[in-house]
Amino acid sequence: MKKIFILAIALLVVGSVSAQRRYYGRTRRTVVTRVQTRPFNSFYQPKVGFTGGVNFANTVGAYNSNYSTSNLTGFHAGIIFDLPILYPLSFAPEVLYSQKGHATYTSDGNFTQRTNFIDVPLLAKFKVGPIFNIYLGPQFSYLLNTTNTYDNGFAITSQQYYENAHPIDRAVFAGVAGVGFDLGRNVELRGRYTYDFSKTDYAGNTYVPAFRNQVWQIGLGFKF
């Protein structure tokens, strides 16, 4: 009887240990599975939202090397999309209203040219970390209007032009590179650089230089 009792206790202990191993094994596998699948589940949810921020615009590649320009501050705002393809790649198109331009300071006075565009970036988004994203892709821009302002120290002259050029001549092709930091589930801090591949004036000369726009952008994106 004593041997049977000891054997029964031994079987109960072994069974209890085995059951605990199976239970905690399932628990750990369940937790790991949930932790692993949750980011993928949220990643594959298409999102739409809006963005806004500051532009620091200038020019590069002036036809005349003696012609230099300075930064001009503006803003951008518009609609953004996040369409997942295959982790970690998404398609992130946008439609933005964006202010660009430049300022020139000379001994004869200060000249400022502000241009307003509709920008359509068609970006690839790479999620390379829990909160870090990289954006790369082309951008198509359409010039809406131009405002030239001249200040000679005594009077300020400002003229606004609604371009009469052919729509093809008002279109600009550019490249975009940027980064994003997820501040929360629906908020992203965004920074990027845009460089125009098209010149503003293909027949640039000493008096009317041909240049390309470049823009540094900082803003926030809200996605839902």
Phi and psi in degrees as GROMACS dihedral restraints (atoms count N, CA, C in turn):
[ dihedral_restraints ]
;  ai    aj    ak    al  type     phi  dphi    fc
    3     4     5     6     1   -61.2    20    10
    4     5     6     7     1   -40.1    20    10
    6     7     8     9     1   -65.9    20    10
    7     8     9    10     1   -40.2    20    10
    9    10    11    12     1   -65.1    20    10
   10    11    12    13     1   -39.8    20    10
   12    13    14    15     1   -63.9    20    10
   13    14    15    16     1   -45.0    20    10
   15    16    17    18     1   -63.3    20    10
   16    17    18    19     1   -41.5    20    10
   18    19    20    21     1   -63.0    20    10
   19    20    21    22     1   -40.1    20    10
   21    22    23    24     1   -64.3    20    10
   22    23    24    25     1   -42.7    20    10
   24    25    26    27     1   -62.3    20    10
   25    26    27    28     1   -42.3    20    10
   27    28    29    30     1   -61.2    20    10
   28    29    30    31     1   -42.8    20    10
   30    31    32    33     1   -64.3    20    10
   31    32    33    34     1   -38.6    20    10
   33    34    35    36     1   -64.7    20    10
   34    35    36    37     1   -43.3    20    10
   36    37    38    39     1   -62.0    20    10
   37    38    39    40     1   -47.0    20    10
   39    40    41    42     1   -61.5    20    10
   40    41    42    43     1   -43.1    20    10
   42    43    44    45     1   -64.2    20    10
   43    44    45    46     1   -39.8    20    10
   45    46    47    48     1   -64.7    20    10
   46    47    48    49     1   -45.5    20    10
   48    49    50    51     1   -60.9    20    10
   49    50    51    52     1   -43.7    20    10
   51    52    53    54     1   -62.4    20    10
   52    53    54    55     1   -41.6    20    10
   54    55    56    57     1   -65.2    20    10
   55    56    57    58     1   -41.6    20    10
   57    58    59    60     1   -62.9    20    10
   58    59    60    61     1   -41.0    20    10
   60    61    62    63     1   -61.0    20    10
   61    62    63    64     1   -44.4    20    10
   63    64    65    66     1   -64.6    20    10
   64    65    66    67     1   -39.9    20    10
   66    67    68    69     1   -65.8    20    10
   67    68    69    70     1   -52.0    20    10
   69    70    71    72     1   -68.5    20    10
   70    71    72    73     1   -30.3    20    10
   72    73    74    75     1   -63.0    20    10
   73    74    75    76     1   -43.5    20    10
   75    76    77    78     1   -65.5    20    10
   76    77    78    79     1   -39.6    20    10
   78    79    80    81     1   -61.7    20    10
   79    80    81    82     1   -47.0    20    10
   81    82    83    84     1   -63.5    20    10
   82    83    84    85     1   -41.7    20    10
   84    85    86    87     1   -64.7    20    10
   85    86    87    88     1   -37.8    20    10
   87    88    89    90     1   -65.1    20    10
   88    89    90    91     1   -44.4    20    10
   90    91    92    93     1   -63.3    20    10
   91    92    93    94     1   -45.8    20    10
   93    94    95    96     1   -61.6    20    10
   94    95    96    97     1   -42.3    20    10
   96    97    98    99     1   -62.6    20    10
   97    98    99   100     1   -43.2    20    10
   99   100   101   102     1   -66.3    20    10
  100   101   102   103     1   -42.2    20    10
  102   103   104   105     1   -63.0    20    10
  103   104   105   106     1   -37.1    20    10
  105   106   107   108     1   -76.4    20    10
  106   107   108   109     1   -36.5    20    10
  108   109   110   111     1   -85.8    20    10
  109   110   111   112     1   -24.1    20    10
  111   112   113   114     1   -60.1    20    10
  112   113   114   115     1   -47.7    20    10
  114   115   116   117     1   -60.4    20    10
  115   116   117   118     1   -38.0    20    10
  117   118   119   120     1   -67.1    20    10
  118   119   120   121     1   -40.1    20    10
  120   121   122   123     1   -62.4    20    10
  121   122   123   124     1   -44.7    20    10
  123   124   125   126     1   -70.4    20    10
  124   125   126   127     1   -32.4    20    10
  126   127   128   129     1   -62.6    20    10
  127   128   129   130     1   -40.2    20    10
  129   130   131   132     1   -84.8    20    10
  130   131   132   133     1    15.2    20    10
  132   133   134   135     1   -95.7    20    10
  133   134   135   136     1   113.8    20    10
  135   136   137   138     1   -60.0    20    10
  136   137   138   139     1   143.3    20    10
  138   139   140   141     1  -132.9    20    10
  139   140   141   142     1   152.0    20    10
  141   142   143   144     1  -134.4    20    10
  142   143   144   145     1   150.6    20    10
  144   145   146   147     1  -168.6    20    10
  145   146   147   148     1  -158.6    20    10
  147   148   149   150     1  -140.4    20    10
  148   149   150   151     1   161.1    20    10
  150   151   152   153     1  -141.9    20    10
  151   152   153   154     1   159.0    20    10
  153   154   155   156     1  -161.9    20    10
  154   155   156   157     1   152.9    20    10
  156   157   158   159     1   176.8    20    10
  157   158   159   160     1  -164.5    20    10
  159   160   161   162     1  -105.8    20    10
  160   161   162   163     1   140.9    20    10
  162   163   164   165     1  -108.3    20    10
  163   164   165   166     1   136.9    20    10
  165   166   167   168     1  -117.5    20    10
  166   167   168   169     1    97.8    20    10
  168   169   170   171     1  -101.5    20    10
  169   170   171   172     1   151.6    20    10
  171   172   173   174     1  -160.9    20    10
  172   173   174   175     1  -171.9    20    10
  174   175   176   177     1  -126.4    20    10
  175   176   177   178     1   158.6    20    10
  177   178   179   180     1  -139.2    20    10
  178   179   180   181     1   159.6    20    10
  180   181   182   183     1    70.0    20    10
  181   182   183   184     1    41.2    20    10
  183   184   185   186     1   -63.7    20    10
  184   185   186   187     1   145.2    20    10
  186   187   188   189     1   -62.6    20    10
  187   188   189   190     1   -38.5    20    10
  189   190   191   192     1  -101.1    20    10
  190   191   192   193     1   118.4    20    10
  192   193   194   195     1   -64.1    20    10
  193   194   195   196     1   -19.9    20    10
  195   196   197   198     1   -83.7    20    10
  196   197   198   199     1    -6.4    20    10
  198   199   200   201     1   -95.0    20    10
  199   200   201   202     1   109.6    20    10
  201   202   203   204     1  -118.8    20    10
  202   203   204   205     1   151.0    20    10
  204   205   206   207     1  -128.3    20    10
  205   206   207   208     1   166.1    20    10
  207   208   209   210     1  -122.1    20    10
  208   209   210   211     1   167.0    20    10
  210   211   212   213     1   -64.7    20    10
  211   212   213   214     1   149.0    20    10
  213   214   215   216     1  -129.8    20    10
  214   215   216   217     1   127.9    20    10
  216   217   218   219     1   -89.8    20    10
  217   218   219   220     1   134.4    20    10
  219   220   221   222     1  -143.1    20    10
  220   221   222   223     1  -154.6    20    10
  222   223   224   225     1  -146.0    20    10
  223   224   225   226     1   166.4    20    10
  225   226   227   228     1  -138.5    20    10
  226   227   228   229     1   151.6    20    10
  228   229   230   231     1  -160.3    20    10
  229   230   231   232     1   147.7    20    10
  231   232   233   234     1   171.3    20    10
  232   233   234   235     1  -162.9    20    10
  234   235   236   237     1  -105.4    20    10
  235   236   237   238     1   140.6    20    10
  237   238   239   240     1  -127.5    20    10
  238   239   240   241     1   154.1    20    10
  240   241   242   243     1  -131.9    20    10
  241   242   243   244     1   153.5    20    10
  243   244   245   246     1  -137.6    20    10
  244   245   246   247     1   102.5    20    10
  246   247   248   249     1  -114.4    20    10
  247   248   249   250     1   104.0    20    10
  249   250   251   252     1   -65.5    20    10
  250   251   252   253     1   142.6    20    10
  252   253   254   255     1  -112.0    20    10
  253   254   255   256     1   -68.6    20    10
  255   256   257   258     1  -154.3    20    10
  256   257   258   259     1   123.3    20    10
  258   259   260   261     1   -49.8    20    10
  259   260   261   262     1   127.2    20    10
  261   262   263   264     1  -102.8    20    10
  262   263   264   265     1    25.0    20    10
  264   265   266   267     1  -100.1    20    10
  265   266   267   268     1   133.2    20    10
  267   268   269   270     1  -132.0    20    10
  268   269   270   271     1   158.1    20    10
  270   271   272   273     1  -101.2    20    10
  271   272   273   274     1   123.9    20    10
  273   274   275   276     1  -126.3    20    10
  274   275   276   277     1    76.8    20    10
  276   277   278   279     1   -78.9    20    10
  277   278   279   280     1   156.7    20    10
  279   280   281   282     1  -143.6    20    10
  280   281   282   283     1   159.3    20    10
  282   283   284   285     1  -131.9    20    10
  283   284   285   286     1   114.6    20    10
  285   286   287   288     1  -126.5    20    10
  286   287   288   289     1   145.0    20    10
  288   289   290   291     1   -93.9    20    10
  289   290   291   292     1   125.5    20    10
  291   292   293   294     1  -138.2    20    10
  292   293   294   295     1   132.4    20    10
  294   295   296   297     1   -96.4    20    10
  295   296   297   298     1   132.2    20    10
  297   298   299   300     1  -131.2    20    10
  298   299   300   301     1  -171.0    20    10
  300   301   302   303     1   133.6    20    10
  301   302   303   304     1  -162.1    20    10
  303   304   305   306     1  -162.6    20    10
  304   305   306   307     1   167.0    20    10
  306   307   308   309     1  -126.2    20    10
  307   308   309   310     1   144.0    20    10
  309   310   311   312     1  -129.5    20    10
  310   311   312   313     1   127.4    20    10
  312   313   314   315     1  -114.1    20    10
  313   314   315   316     1   119.7    20    10
  315   316   317   318     1  -128.3    20    10
  316   317   318   319     1   172.5    20    10
  318   319   320   321     1   -69.6    20    10
  319   320   321   322     1   -19.4    20    10
  321   322   323   324     1   -91.4    20    10
  322   323   324   325     1   -11.9    20    10
  324   325   326   327     1   150.0    20    10
  325   326   327   328     1   178.4    20    10
  327   328   329   330     1  -111.9    20    10
  328   329   330   331     1   131.0    20    10
  330   331   332   333     1  -117.5    20    10
  331   332   333   334     1   133.1    20    10
  333   334   335   336     1  -127.9    20    10
  334   335   336   337     1   130.1    20    10
  336   337   338   339     1  -119.9    20    10
  337   338   339   340     1   118.7    20    10
  339   340   341   342     1  -113.2    20    10
  340   341   342   343     1   126.7    20    10
  342   343   344   345     1  -117.8    20    10
  343   344   345   346     1   141.1    20    10
  345   346   347   348     1  -112.2    20    10
  346   347   348   349     1   128.4    20    10
  348   349   350   351     1  -125.9    20    10
  349   350   351   352     1   156.4    20    10
  351   352   353   354     1  -102.1    20    10
  352   353   354   355     1   115.2    20    10
  354   355   356   357     1  -102.5    20    10
  355   356   357   358     1   138.5    20    10
  357   358   359   360     1  -127.6    20    10
  358   359   360   361     1    86.0    20    10
  360   361   362   363     1   -73.5    20    10
  361   362   363   364     1   136.5    20    10
  363   364   365   366     1  -117.7    20    10
  364   365   366   367     1    89.5    20    10
  366   367   368   369     1  -107.0    20    10
  367   368   369   370     1   147.7    20    10
  369   370   371   372     1   -95.5    20    10
  370   371   372   373     1   129.6    20    10
  372   373   374   375     1  -109.1    20    10
  373   374   375   376     1   127.0    20    10
  375   376   377   378     1  -113.8    20    10
  376   377   378   379     1   119.0    20    10
  378   379   380   381     1   -87.5    20    10
  379   380   381   382     1   104.9    20    10
  381   382   383   384     1  -105.9    20    10
  382   383   384   385     1     6.5    20    10
  384   385   386   387     1  -169.8    20    10
  385   386   387   388     1   174.8    20    10
  387   388   389   390     1   -56.7    20    10
  388   389   390   391     1   -33.7    20    10
  390   391   392   393     1  -129.5    20    10
  391   392   393   394     1     4.4    20    10
  393   394   395   396     1  -112.5    20    10
  394   395   396   397     1   131.2    20    10
  396   397   398   399     1  -130.3    20    10
  397   398   399   400     1   148.1    20    10
  399   400   401   402     1  -119.2    20    10
  400   401   402   403     1   137.0    20    10
  402   403   404   405     1  -119.6    20    10
  403   404   405   406     1   133.8    20    10
  405   406   407   408     1  -145.0    20    10
  406   407   408   409     1   144.5    20    10
  408   409   410   411     1   158.3    20    10
  409   410   411   412     1   178.8    20    10
  411   412   413   414     1   -84.9    20    10
  412   413   414   415     1   165.0    20    10
  414   415   416   417     1  -140.5    20    10
  415   416   417   418     1   135.8    20    10
  417   418   419   420     1  -110.8    20    10
  418   419   420   421     1   126.9    20    10
  420   421   422   423     1  -121.5    20    10
  421   422   423   424     1   150.9    20    10
  423   424   425   426     1  -130.6    20    10
  424   425   426   427     1   122.3    20    10
  426   427   428   429     1   -74.0    20    10
  427   428   429   430     1   125.6    20    10
  429   430   431   432     1   -92.7    20    10
  430   431   432   433     1   -53.4    20    10
  432   433   434   435     1  -161.2    20    10
  433   434   435   436     1   167.7    20    10
  435   436   437   438     1  -133.0    20    10
  436   437   438   439     1   137.6    20    10
  438   439   440   441     1  -122.2    20    10
  439   440   441   442     1   119.4    20    10
  441   442   443   444     1  -104.3    20    10
  442   443   444   445     1   129.0    20    10
  444   445   446   447     1  -126.7    20    10
  445   446   447   448     1   130.8    20    10
  447   448   449   450     1  -123.3    20    10
  448   449   450   451     1   128.8    20    10
  450   451   452   453     1  -125.4    20    10
  451   452   453   454     1   111.7    20    10
  453   454   455   456     1   -97.0    20    10
  454   455   456   457     1    10.4    20    10
  456   457   458   459     1    95.5    20    10
  457   458   459   460     1   -16.7    20    10
  459   460   461   462     1  -118.6    20    10
  460   461   462   463     1   -35.0    20    10
  462   463   464   465     1  -144.4    20    10
  463   464   465   466     1   152.4    20    10
  465   466   467   468     1  -115.4    20    10
  466   467   468   469     1   122.8    20    10
  468   469   470   471     1  -112.0    20    10
  469   470   471   472     1   128.6    20    10
  471   472   473   474     1  -131.1    20    10
  472   473   474   475     1   131.9    20    10
  474   475   476   477     1  -131.9    20    10
  475   476   477   478     1   135.4    20    10
  477   478   479   480     1  -112.5    20    10
  478   479   480   481     1   136.6    20    10
  480   481   482   483     1  -120.7    20    10
  481   482   483   484     1   127.9    20    10
  483   484   485   486     1  -100.5    20    10
  484   485   486   487     1   108.4    20    10
  486   487   488   489     1   -54.6    20    10
  487   488   489   490     1   132.7    20    10
  489   490   491   492     1   -99.7    20    10
  490   491   492   493     1     1.5    20    10
  492   493   494   495     1   -67.1    20    10
  493   494   495   496     1   161.8    20    10
  495   496   497   498     1   -59.6    20    10
  496   497   498   499     1   142.7    20    10
  498   499   500   501     1   -52.5    20    10
  499   500   501   502     1   -33.8    20    10
  501   502   503   504     1   -64.6    20    10
  502   503   504   505     1   -37.9    20    10
  504   505   506   507     1   -72.6    20    10
  505   506   507   508     1   -16.8    20    10
  507   508   509   510     1   -92.6    20    10
  508   509   510   511     1    -5.3    20    10
  510   511   512   513     1   -88.0    20    10
  511   512   513   514     1   141.5    20    10
  513   514   515   516     1  -130.1    20    10
  514   515   516   517     1   135.8    20    10
  516   517   518   519     1  -105.7    20    10
  517   518   519   520     1   133.3    20    10
  519   520   521   522     1  -141.0    20    10
  520   521   522   523     1   172.0    20    10
  522   523   524   525     1  -121.0    20    10
  523   524   525   526     1   148.3    20    10
  525   526   527   528     1  -130.5    20    10
  526   527   528   529     1   137.9    20    10
  528   529   530   531     1  -138.6    20    10
  529   530   531   532     1   135.6    20    10
  531   532   533   534     1  -162.9    20    10
  532   533   534   535     1   177.0    20    10
  534   535   536   537     1  -134.3    20    10
  535   536   537   538     1   160.7    20    10
  537   538   539   540     1  -142.2    20    10
  538   539   540   541     1   145.7    20    10
  540   541   542   543     1  -124.4    20    10
  541   542   543   544     1   119.0    20    10
  543   544   545   546     1   -73.1    20    10
  544   545   546   547     1   113.6    20    10
  546   547   548   549     1   -87.3    20    10
  547   548   549   550     1   -12.4    20    10
  549   550   551   552     1  -173.0    20    10
  550   551   552   553     1  -172.7    20    10
  552   553   554   555     1   -64.3    20    10
  553   554   555   556     1   -31.8    20    10
  555   556   557   558     1  -123.3    20    10
  556   557   558   559     1     7.3    20    10
  558   559   560   561     1  -124.8    20    10
  559   560   561   562     1   134.7    20    10
  561   562   563   564     1  -133.7    20    10
  562   563   564   565     1   132.7    20    10
  564   565   566   567     1   -86.5    20    10
  565   566   567   568     1   125.5    20    10
  567   568   569   570     1  -122.0    20    10
  568   569   570   571     1   140.6    20    10
  570   571   572   573     1  -141.7    20    10
  571   572   573   574     1   138.0    20    10
  573   574   575   576     1  -156.4    20    10
  574   575   576   577     1   165.8    20    10
  576   577   578   579     1  -127.1    20    10
  577   578   579   580     1   131.8    20    10
  579   580   581   582     1  -120.8    20    10
  580   581   582   583     1   132.9    20    10
  582   583   584   585     1  -130.3    20    10
  583   584   585   586     1   123.9    20    10
  585   586   587   588     1   -76.0    20    10
  586   587   588   589     1   131.6    20    10
  588   589   590   591     1   -85.0    20    10
  589   590   591   592     1   -19.4    20    10
  591   592   593   594     1   -96.6    20    10
  592   593   594   595     1   139.5    20    10
  594   595   596   597     1   -80.7    20    10
  595   596   597   598     1   154.9    20    10
  597   598   599   600     1   -75.0    20    10
  598   599   600   601     1   -25.1    20    10
  600   601   602   603     1  -150.0    20    10
  601   602   603   604     1   105.8    20    10
  603   604   605   606     1   -69.0    20    10
  604   605   606   607     1   -20.6    20    10
  606   607   608   609     1  -101.6    20    10
  607   608   609   610     1    39.3    20    10
  609   610   611   612     1   -60.3    20    10
  610   611   612   613     1   148.8    20    10
  612   613   614   615     1  -144.5    20    10
  613   614   615   616     1  -169.5    20    10
  615   616   617   618     1   -61.7    20    10
  616   617   618   619     1   -33.9    20    10
  618   619   620   621     1   -92.8    20    10
  619   620   621   622     1   -30.8    20    10
  621   622   623   624     1  -125.5    20    10
  622   623   624   625     1    84.3    20    10
  624   625   626   627     1   -64.6    20    10
  625   626   627   628     1   148.3    20    10
  627   628   629   630     1   -94.3    20    10
  628   629   630   631     1   130.9    20    10
  630   631   632   633     1  -144.5    20    10
  631   632   633   634     1   172.7    20    10
  633   634   635   636     1  -118.0    20    10
  634   635   636   637     1   143.6    20    10
  636   637   638   639     1   -77.7    20    10
  637   638   639   640     1   144.7    20    10
  639   640   641   642     1  -135.0    20    10
  640   641   642   643     1   142.1    20    10
  642   643   644   645     1  -139.4    20    10
  643   644   645   646     1   130.9    20    10
  645   646   647   648     1   -99.5    20    10
  646   647   648   649     1   130.5    20    10
  648   649   650   651     1  -123.4    20    10
  649   650   651   652     1   138.2    20    10
  651   652   653   654     1  -132.2    20    10
  652   653   654   655     1   131.2    20    10
  654   655   656   657     1  -166.6    20    10
  655   656   657   658     1  -175.8    20    10
  657   658   659   660     1  -119.6    20    10
  658   659   660   661     1   141.3    20    10
  660   661   662   663     1  -117.0    20    10
  661   662   663   664     1   137.9    20    10
  663   664   665   666     1  -120.7    20    10
  664   665   666   667     1   118.4    20    10
  666   667   668   669     1  -119.5    20    10
  667   668   669   670     1   143.4    20    10
